[in-house]
């Protein structure tokens, strides 16, 4: 990810923080290509759980922050074409 994109991501990440039942919830969203006015993304919850925003075949379950490596680790399931595939993905921040 380019430095400018990372800066924009972090800015939006901080702006999207909100309090929910005394816990911090952070959402990262992006526009859905070809669908004006619609967004998709990920909700990161303080308890380490995660959920998809408008991505019905991609089910996020957990997230962790690896500070030493500057990575967010996401786990979940991809559902489609009659099969479910578990995944673990890392995002460099």
N, C-alpha and C positions, 0 to 999 in steps of 0.2 A: 504494500500500500504506500503511495507517495506521501511525503510529509504533509502536504496541504490537505489531502483526504483524511489523514490521521487526525490532524488538528480539527477539522470540521466534525469528524466522528466524535472525538472527545468532547467538543463543545456541545454538540447535540445530546450526547450521552448525559452530561451533567445537567443540561437544561431539562431533560425529560424525567429527572428524579422527582418522585412524589411520595408523600407519606400515605400509608394504607395500613390501618390498624396497628399503629406504632412500629411499622416495619418499612424499610426503604424498598421501593420497587422502581426499577429502571427499565425503560423500554427503548429499543433501537428500532427505528422504522425507516423504510425507503419506499419510494413510489413504485407501483407495479407497472412495468413496461407495457405500453399499449392500453392501459386502463386509467384514463385521466381521473384524478381525484381519489384514487384508491391506493392504500398502502399495505405493506406487509412487513413483518419483522419478528422480533424476539422480545419477550418480557423476562427480565432477570429479577428474581425475588430474593429477599434477604435470607430466607431459609435454605438457599442453594437449589431451589427448584427453578425451572424455566418453562415457558410455554410459547407456542407459536401465535403470531398475530396474523390472521387471514391466510395461513398456509395449512390447509386441512390435511394434506398428505405428508406433512413433515411435523412430527410430534416431538418437541423438545421436552426433556425430562429433568436434567440437572445441569448445573454449571459450577465451575470452580475457577478461582483465579490463581495462577501460578506466577507470583510476583517476580521471582528470580529469573524467569524466562520471558516475562512480559506477555503471557498468553492466557486467554480464556479458553477453558476446556468445556465443550458442550457434549452431552450425550442425549440420545433419543432414538426414535424409530422413523423410518421412511416407509410409508404405506402406499402401495400402488400395484397395479397389474396383478392383483391376487396374491401378493406376497408382502411380508413385513421384514424389513432389514434393519437391524440395530446398527447404530453408528456412534463413533466418538470422534469429534472434530476439534481442532485447535485453531484459534484465531490470534494472530500476533497483534498486540495493541501497543 
